[in-house]
């Protein structure tokens, strides 16, 4: 993120200069009609597997203070990481970025679509960097058709650094850089040694919680955690998931009637429910002391695993997007086909039901209010999850390959299409004319 900050800070200063000094030619050179990065590769199942391995290697529970680990990132890893991080920044979701590695250099391309204007449709930027002692060094910068002299780049960066040096976030970014050593950039990949700093990691964890879950979101989650605490005290162990959805969305409707944002309330419901069904400690997640709901065994179609798949996919779709939720659902089934319980199209049905439920619950304020009212009166599971009869389950990898070859084969798509047809017949997901 340090690199991204410098890049867009740099663009901002140039735009200010062009306006202040009356240099419309600069704007004409900087803005273009075609995007430099027109699309980015979507997250794939293989990316989730790789991210899991990387996180496992850097798991602080497995590291001692001062211990070093070697990390290698491919161009795809870096591009996905940057674009997924940008998707969490308000106003930055439209920026598309692409990373390329060449010997001792990293190149980052970025494109920002612009509002309608007479000059051009896109702001394109390209920077080349190499590792330095105190941070990445800019070796080349181009914004649109404008090449920026290295001396001006360094002056602007020094100006920004002088302004930011007393800010805690900037100081911690410098501390993060200090934990990196032996940076080697080659064609297609970059490798770096990371030294684990326990105190820094704890501070970043607290800040990361505030970034991922701002205080207003934690307050909402606390409200729905309290609803779960009350509901699970009275429900039988194997209750249907709809008997947790009922009180959660009833409370969401009450808060919406008092002026709360219905989309944000519904997102909080989905996340609180997923955290509960995942067995997560609310105190650890929210950073404050909360009572834990009573462990019961909510089900869909009589199965606890389907309730988990539904709730977790709904939460993922609610806070990220449907594509990511779908990919993670398939990833889980691929894992299960490699020595676990086996690939299950029934589980995928619950995943897709959760995604489609979340799409309606967070699509708009009107849709969110409608879902609140409908779920409050929900008393039939078939409204949110279809029959799983005759859907293949328990397929280990050899059997899966024998029957379907791969996940984009015609045979595989026949089952996927059948799942969507069944979902279309559920009251909640029935297409409207």
Legacy VTK file of the C-alpha trace (Angstrom):
# vtk DataFile Version 3.0
C-alpha trace
ASCII
DATASET POLYDATA
POINTS 433 float
0.000 0.000 0.000
3.018 2.309 0.467
3.666 2.063 -3.288
0.025 2.779 -4.129
-0.046 5.783 -1.839
3.015 7.266 -3.534
1.629 6.599 -6.995
-1.713 8.326 -6.494
-0.233 11.087 -4.322
2.123 11.718 -7.191
-0.759 11.911 -9.699
-2.599 14.296 -7.399
0.330 16.722 -7.148
0.721 16.769 -10.907
-2.951 17.540 -11.407
-2.718 20.391 -8.877
0.349 21.795 -10.647
-1.394 21.684 -13.990
-4.359 23.659 -12.652
-2.462 26.148 -10.500
0.053 27.051 -13.184
-2.459 27.020 -15.999
-0.959 24.164 -17.945
-3.886 22.530 -19.757
-1.399 20.769 -22.021
-0.342 18.664 -19.037
-3.905 17.510 -18.491
-4.235 16.726 -22.196
-1.089 14.580 -22.030
-2.104 12.812 -18.823
-5.651 11.805 -19.781
-6.252 9.236 -22.531
-9.105 7.687 -24.469
-8.097 4.044 -23.947
-7.310 2.191 -20.714
-3.829 0.838 -20.066
-5.328 -1.883 -17.857
-8.677 -2.862 -19.336
-9.370 -5.854 -17.139
-7.863 -7.863 -14.320
-7.900 -11.616 -13.900
-10.630 -12.745 -11.507
-9.860 -14.806 -8.432
-9.605 -18.537 -9.209
-9.738 -21.676 -7.073
-5.977 -22.130 -7.483
-5.398 -18.608 -6.138
-7.263 -19.441 -2.930
-5.100 -22.543 -2.452
-1.925 -20.516 -2.961
-3.087 -17.742 -0.622
-3.813 -20.343 2.042
-0.281 -21.732 1.739
1.254 -18.259 1.948
-0.788 -17.374 5.030
0.154 -20.678 6.634
3.844 -19.930 6.072
3.432 -16.502 7.704
1.097 -17.599 10.520
2.331 -15.622 13.574
1.295 -18.528 15.826
4.052 -20.565 14.178
6.738 -17.840 14.335
9.041 -16.641 17.092
9.956 -12.998 17.532
12.808 -12.226 15.116
12.342 -15.421 13.091
12.707 -15.016 9.312
10.761 -16.617 6.463
11.324 -16.449 2.712
8.271 -15.421 0.674
7.891 -15.593 -3.105
5.158 -13.689 -4.953
4.282 -14.171 -8.603
3.016 -11.329 -10.776
-0.484 -12.761 -10.426
-0.151 -12.917 -6.613
0.875 -9.262 -6.460
-1.830 -8.067 -8.865
-4.584 -9.947 -7.039
-3.356 -8.704 -3.661
-3.303 -5.070 -4.784
-6.674 -5.201 -6.538
-8.398 -6.998 -3.659
-6.943 -4.457 -1.213
-8.148 -1.572 -3.369
-11.628 -3.088 -3.414
-11.800 -2.394 0.346
-11.076 1.331 -0.116
-14.116 3.575 -0.641
-13.803 5.271 -4.009
-10.959 3.029 -5.191
-12.974 0.081 -6.468
-12.796 1.320 -10.073
-8.992 1.399 -10.169
-7.485 -1.557 -12.014
-3.856 -2.472 -11.471
-1.410 -4.902 -13.026
2.047 -5.904 -11.778
4.994 -7.068 -13.863
8.373 -8.263 -12.568
11.624 -7.995 -14.538
15.169 -8.465 -13.203
15.598 -6.063 -10.257
12.513 -4.038 -11.232
8.794 -4.079 -10.476
6.417 -2.359 -12.886
2.941 -1.332 -11.788
0.315 -0.184 -14.271
-2.896 1.467 -13.105
-6.032 2.767 -14.796
-8.726 4.964 -13.288
-11.906 5.621 -15.326
-12.834 9.310 -15.267
-16.230 11.036 -15.291
-17.419 12.385 -18.630
-15.191 15.254 -19.752
-13.934 16.774 -23.028
-10.311 15.691 -22.505
-10.357 11.906 -22.132
-11.865 8.889 -20.422
-8.984 7.360 -18.454
-6.116 8.330 -16.187
-3.350 5.798 -16.838
-0.180 5.545 -14.788
2.897 3.362 -15.027
5.737 3.283 -12.520
8.881 1.232 -12.311
10.489 0.608 -8.953
13.517 -1.097 -7.524
14.293 -1.946 -3.898
16.042 0.720 -1.812
17.334 0.875 1.744
14.428 2.931 3.113
11.723 1.891 0.653
10.963 1.347 -3.032
12.841 3.679 -5.391
11.065 5.139 -8.421
13.145 4.713 -11.552
10.537 5.653 -14.130
7.104 7.268 -14.064
4.639 7.840 -16.868
1.152 9.287 -16.562
-0.748 8.970 -19.802
1.642 10.222 -22.499
3.581 12.331 -20.002
6.973 11.056 -18.870
8.061 12.524 -15.542
11.732 13.423 -14.989
13.362 11.434 -12.185
14.407 14.600 -10.351
10.783 15.793 -10.160
9.667 12.352 -8.943
12.196 12.404 -6.130
11.286 15.988 -5.173
7.591 15.185 -4.919
8.237 12.021 -2.917
10.513 13.892 -0.522
7.809 16.537 -0.183
5.200 13.895 0.639
7.579 12.076 2.991
8.341 15.283 4.885
4.640 15.929 5.294
3.895 12.383 6.458
6.963 11.565 8.547
5.322 12.420 11.870
2.202 10.388 11.146
1.920 7.065 12.915
0.730 5.148 9.837
3.698 6.336 7.768
6.129 5.462 10.560
4.690 1.980 10.791
4.983 1.530 7.018
8.669 2.332 7.380
8.922 -0.232 10.202
7.252 -2.810 7.957
9.817 -2.090 5.234
12.595 -2.552 7.823
11.400 -6.130 8.417
12.101 -6.938 4.740
15.531 -7.924 3.445
17.284 -9.697 0.575
14.683 -8.558 -1.963
15.236 -10.260 -5.308
13.122 -9.431 -8.336
13.367 -11.658 -11.388
11.262 -12.319 -14.460
7.741 -13.153 -13.308
8.354 -13.304 -9.545
9.784 -11.464 -6.547
11.239 -13.022 -3.402
11.811 -11.375 -0.038
12.899 -12.422 3.439
10.465 -11.288 6.146
11.569 -10.995 9.776
8.719 -11.412 12.243
8.384 -8.447 14.619
5.926 -9.425 17.344
5.213 -5.916 18.667
4.701 -4.516 15.174
2.447 -7.449 14.261
0.235 -6.822 17.293
-0.142 -3.137 16.459
-0.934 -3.904 12.832
-3.452 -6.557 13.897
-5.336 -3.973 15.954
-5.236 -1.468 13.087
-6.223 -4.168 10.615
-9.282 -4.927 12.711
-10.238 -1.253 12.611
-9.737 -1.214 8.819
-11.638 -4.417 8.103
-14.251 -3.787 10.799
-14.631 -0.072 11.616
-16.175 0.781 14.971
-19.654 1.308 13.516
-19.529 -2.202 12.013
-18.347 -3.712 15.293
-21.260 -2.036 17.095
-23.692 -3.571 14.605
-22.087 -6.998 14.975
-22.349 -6.672 18.734
-26.088 -6.010 18.413
-26.638 -9.175 16.374
-24.325 -11.209 18.564
-26.660 -10.301 21.449
-29.627 -11.482 19.360
-27.860 -14.818 18.811
-27.083 -15.108 22.524
-30.779 -14.713 23.367
-32.048 -16.962 20.559
-29.674 -19.873 21.174
-30.628 -20.052 24.840
-34.142 -21.197 23.960
-33.804 -23.098 20.670
-33.419 -26.896 20.543
-29.995 -28.174 19.486
-30.928 -29.233 15.942
-33.119 -26.256 15.023
-33.531 -25.118 11.454
-31.382 -22.151 10.459
-34.531 -20.166 9.686
-35.173 -19.907 13.455
-31.966 -17.909 13.775
-32.645 -15.886 10.639
-36.100 -14.862 12.003
-34.941 -12.944 15.129
-31.839 -11.548 13.412
-33.778 -9.955 10.566
-36.572 -8.887 12.916
-33.965 -6.879 14.832
-32.551 -5.549 11.550
-36.039 -4.370 10.521
-36.473 -2.620 13.897
-33.167 -0.776 13.532
-33.968 0.133 9.932
-37.310 1.618 11.058
-35.325 3.863 13.420
-33.205 5.195 10.552
-30.365 2.672 10.207
-29.042 1.739 6.749
-30.887 -1.493 5.807
-28.070 -2.762 3.574
-25.453 -2.331 6.314
-27.740 -3.926 8.887
-28.272 -6.950 6.640
-24.534 -7.276 6.025
-23.945 -7.266 9.766
-26.589 -9.981 10.233
-24.888 -12.203 7.650
-21.424 -11.706 9.142
-22.605 -12.279 12.729
-24.369 -15.488 11.706
-21.338 -16.756 9.759
-18.993 -16.034 12.675
-21.281 -17.967 14.995
-21.610 -20.984 12.710
-17.829 -20.951 12.161
-17.307 -21.249 15.901
-15.400 -17.939 16.092
-15.006 -16.195 19.438
-16.826 -12.832 19.102
-14.485 -11.183 21.613
-11.403 -11.999 19.504
-13.025 -10.848 16.271
-14.587 -7.655 17.609
-11.790 -6.679 19.971
-14.118 -6.149 22.932
-15.691 -8.390 25.537
-18.839 -10.136 24.280
-20.865 -13.072 25.539
-20.687 -16.103 23.260
-23.969 -17.591 21.972
-24.852 -21.080 23.175
-23.433 -23.740 20.827
-26.331 -25.414 19.056
-26.473 -27.235 15.721
-28.494 -25.191 13.196
-29.428 -27.128 10.071
-30.751 -26.771 6.529
-32.348 -29.812 4.899
-31.556 -31.583 8.170
-27.803 -31.025 7.808
-25.515 -28.783 9.813
-22.900 -28.592 7.049
-25.432 -27.097 4.636
-26.353 -24.407 7.172
-22.658 -23.543 7.495
-22.153 -23.408 3.737
-25.209 -21.179 3.328
-24.258 -18.745 6.099
-20.556 -18.437 5.256
-21.185 -17.968 1.525
-23.856 -15.368 2.286
-21.440 -13.414 4.482
-18.661 -13.578 1.891
-20.997 -12.386 -0.855
-22.357 -9.637 1.401
-18.965 -8.114 2.262
-16.964 -8.911 -0.904
-18.764 -10.035 -4.037
-20.585 -13.048 -5.417
-17.666 -14.224 -7.536
-15.320 -14.494 -4.559
-17.935 -16.348 -2.527
-18.520 -18.813 -5.380
-14.788 -19.413 -5.867
-14.211 -20.075 -2.172
-17.156 -22.486 -2.132
-15.688 -24.486 -5.023
-12.234 -24.350 -3.379
-13.650 -25.996 -0.258
-15.159 -28.792 -2.342
-11.908 -29.306 -4.262
-10.114 -29.676 -0.930
-12.697 -32.195 0.239
-12.161 -34.230 -2.940
-8.493 -34.681 -2.026
-8.858 -36.992 0.932
-11.691 -35.252 2.776
-15.415 -35.901 2.640
-15.444 -35.636 -1.156
-16.700 -33.095 -3.698
-20.363 -32.330 -2.981
-22.813 -30.627 -5.335
-25.213 -30.464 -2.394
-22.720 -28.258 -0.574
-22.371 -26.118 -3.703
-26.162 -25.771 -3.758
-26.080 -24.380 -0.217
-23.216 -22.068 -1.207
-25.147 -20.725 -4.179
-28.296 -20.342 -2.070
-26.314 -18.264 0.428
-24.855 -16.115 -2.340
-28.226 -15.461 -3.924
-29.747 -14.718 -0.524
-26.992 -12.153 0.150
-27.415 -10.594 -3.285
-31.032 -9.807 -2.479
-30.284 -8.772 1.112
-27.673 -6.190 0.034
-28.652 -5.204 -3.531
-30.317 -1.905 -2.607
-32.119 -0.240 0.284
-35.489 -1.293 -1.161
-34.393 -4.916 -1.639
-32.800 -4.997 1.823
-36.025 -3.831 3.500
-38.019 -6.382 1.511
-35.737 -9.206 2.659
-36.052 -8.076 6.278
-39.835 -8.291 6.097
-39.882 -11.592 4.220
-37.371 -13.329 6.514
-39.206 -12.137 9.619
-42.192 -14.209 8.438
-40.132 -17.078 6.974
-41.301 -20.496 8.173
-40.382 -22.847 5.305
-36.792 -23.804 4.451
-37.720 -24.535 0.836
-38.064 -20.793 0.286
-34.283 -20.338 0.620
-32.759 -23.736 -0.213
-34.011 -26.234 -2.809
-34.042 -30.007 -2.685
-30.615 -31.644 -2.864
-32.048 -34.986 -4.009
-29.895 -36.839 -6.592
-27.068 -34.296 -6.529
-23.694 -36.138 -6.569
-21.785 -36.113 -3.275
-18.709 -37.685 -1.714
-16.691 -37.652 -4.952
-12.986 -38.138 -4.350
-10.685 -36.586 -6.952
-10.223 -39.704 -9.161
-13.978 -40.313 -9.292
-14.677 -36.621 -9.925
-12.225 -36.598 -12.853
-13.692 -39.794 -14.256
-17.215 -38.383 -14.248
-16.612 -34.699 -14.996
-12.994 -34.380 -16.245
-12.689 -30.794 -15.030
-14.735 -27.947 -13.518
-15.650 -26.355 -16.845
-16.678 -29.508 -18.703
-20.106 -29.985 -20.257
-20.967 -32.701 -17.720
-20.049 -30.426 -14.821
-22.071 -27.549 -16.271
-25.140 -29.785 -16.570
-25.132 -30.167 -12.770
-24.423 -26.463 -12.230
-27.344 -25.520 -14.472
-29.616 -27.934 -12.618
-28.663 -26.292 -9.321
-29.545 -22.867 -10.723
-32.902 -24.164 -12.006
-33.721 -25.517 -8.558
-32.754 -22.213 -6.958
-34.936 -20.327 -9.433
-37.931 -22.288 -8.136
-37.342 -21.173 -4.529
-39.652 -18.336 -3.494
-36.739 -16.119 -2.482
-34.872 -16.429 -5.767
-37.696 -16.820 -8.266
-37.032 -14.416 -11.143
-39.522 -11.581 -11.371
-40.984 -10.578 -14.740
LINES 1 434
433 0 1 2 3 4 5 6 7 8 9 10 11 12 13 14 15 16 17 18 19 20 21 22 23 24 25 26 27 28 29 30 31 32 33 34 35 36 37 38 39 40 41 42 43 44 45 46 47 48 49 50 51 52 53 54 55 56 57 58 59 60 61 62 63 64 65 66 67 68 69 70 71 72 73 74 75 76 77 78 79 80 81 82 83 84 85 86 87 88 89 90 91 92 93 94 95 96 97 98 99 100 101 102 103 104 105 106 107 108 109 110 111 112 113 114 115 116 117 118 119 120 121 122 123 124 125 126 127 128 129 130 131 132 133 134 135 136 137 138 139 140 141 142 143 144 145 146 147 148 149 150 151 152 153 154 155 156 157 158 159 160 161 162 163 164 165 166 167 168 169 170 171 172 173 174 175 176 177 178 179 180 181 182 183 184 185 186 187 188 189 190 191 192 193 194 195 196 197 198 199 200 201 202 203 204 205 206 207 208 209 210 211 212 213 214 215 216 217 218 219 220 221 222 223 224 225 226 227 228 229 230 231 232 233 234 235 236 237 238 239 240 241 242 243 244 245 246 247 248 249 250 251 252 253 254 255 256 257 258 259 260 261 262 263 264 265 266 267 268 269 270 271 272 273 274 275 276 277 278 279 280 281 282 283 284 285 286 287 288 289 290 291 292 293 294 295 296 297 298 299 300 301 302 303 304 305 306 307 308 309 310 311 312 313 314 315 316 317 318 319 320 321 322 323 324 325 326 327 328 329 330 331 332 333 334 335 336 337 338 339 340 341 342 343 344 345 346 347 348 349 350 351 352 353 354 355 356 357 358 359 360 361 362 363 364 365 366 367 368 369 370 371 372 373 374 375 376 377 378 379 380 381 382 383 384 385 386 387 388 389 390 391 392 393 394 395 396 397 398 399 400 401 402 403 404 405 406 407 408 409 410 411 412 413 414 415 416 417 418 419 420 421 422 423 424 425 426 427 428 429 430 431 432
